[in-house]
Amino acid sequence: MSIKLNNGQIAELIGEDDWNRKLFKFDCGYRAVLVDKSLYSITNDGEPNSPLKKEYQLSVKILTEKEYLKIHSDYRGVFEDFQGLSPELIGTRTMLLPNNGGLGFEGIHFVVID
């Protein structure tokens, strides 16, 4: 899964560490770990070190599976392309974004990580 950072770079989800924390690799080869919904640098021993600057944080809302399922079913769902305009999004999870933000798509506006 590729996720955009605040600075426009792309972070690729590459797996998990021994504590089931998500590991990301940036375009430049830098690696980071997701801790409490923030990206942290990693020590040589693979331990989280310190949070990265805001421009190196994920630009999407991060939800756990439990948080996503807590959203009322009227406000979340799976995209169906009735008009045939976006076939690449068929089957993508969706949710209504807060503050009249419109329809959000997983991988573009939010990420569900368990």
C-alpha positions in Angstrom: 0.0 0.0 0.0 1.4 3.4 -1.0 0.5 6.4 1.1 1.2 10.1 0.4 3.1 12.2 3.0 2.4 15.8 3.8 5.4 16.8 1.7 4.1 14.9 -1.4 6.6 12.0 -1.1 5.2 8.5 -1.1 5.6 6.0 1.8 5.2 2.3 1.0 3.9 0.0 3.7 6.6 -2.8 3.8 5.4 -4.9 6.8 5.4 -5.0 10.5 8.0 -5.2 13.3 8.0 -7.6 16.2 5.4 -5.5 18.0 3.0 -5.5 15.0 3.7 -1.8 14.3 3.5 -0.9 10.6 6.8 -0.2 8.9 7.1 2.3 6.0 9.8 3.0 3.4 10.0 6.4 1.8 10.9 7.0 -1.9 14.4 8.0 -0.8 14.9 4.7 1.1 14.4 6.1 4.6 12.4 3.8 6.9 9.9 4.7 9.6 7.5 3.0 12.0 3.9 4.0 12.9 3.4 4.5 16.6 0.1 5.9 17.9 -0.8 7.2 14.4 2.5 9.1 13.9 5.6 8.1 12.0 8.8 7.7 14.0 12.4 7.3 13.0 14.0 3.9 13.7 17.2 3.2 15.6 19.8 0.7 14.3 18.1 -1.8 16.7 14.8 -1.3 15.0 13.2 0.6 17.9 11.1 3.8 17.5 13.3 6.8 18.2 11.5 10.2 17.8 8.5 11.5 15.8 9.2 12.8 12.3 8.5 16.4 11.4 5.0 17.2 10.2 6.0 17.3 6.6 7.1 13.6 6.9 3.8 12.4 8.5 1.1 10.7 6.6 -1.3 13.1 4.8 -4.3 10.8 5.3 -6.5 10.1 8.3 -5.5 6.9 10.0 -8.2 4.7 11.5 -8.1 1.3 13.1 -10.5 -1.4 11.9 -12.5 -0.9 15.1 -12.7 2.9 14.6 -13.8 2.5 11.0 -16.6 0.0 12.0 -17.8 2.3 14.8 -18.8 4.8 12.1 -22.5 4.3 11.5 -23.2 2.2 8.4 -25.1 5.1 6.9 -21.8 7.1 6.8 -19.4 4.3 5.5 -19.6 1.7 2.8 -18.0 0.2 -0.3 -17.9 2.2 -3.5 -20.1 1.1 -6.4 -19.6 2.8 -9.7 -23.2 3.0 -11.1 -22.3 5.5 -13.8 -19.1 3.8 -14.9 -16.9 6.9 -14.3 -14.4 5.4 -11.8 -14.1 1.6 -12.3 -10.7 1.6 -10.6 -12.4 2.5 -7.3 -15.0 -0.2 -7.3 -14.9 -2.1 -4.0 -12.9 0.6 -2.2 -14.1 1.4 1.3 -15.6 4.8 1.7 -16.8 7.1 4.5 -18.3 10.6 4.7 -15.6 13.0 5.7 -16.3 15.4 8.6 -17.3 19.1 8.2 -19.0 18.5 4.8 -15.8 17.1 3.4 -17.7 14.9 0.9 -17.0 11.2 0.2 -13.6 9.9 1.3 -11.9 6.9 -0.3 -9.6 4.5 1.5 -6.0 5.0 0.3 -6.7 8.5 -0.8 -8.4 10.3 2.2 -8.0 7.7 4.9 -6.3 4.4 5.7 -7.6 1.6 7.9 -4.8 -0.1 9.8 -5.4 -2.9 12.2 
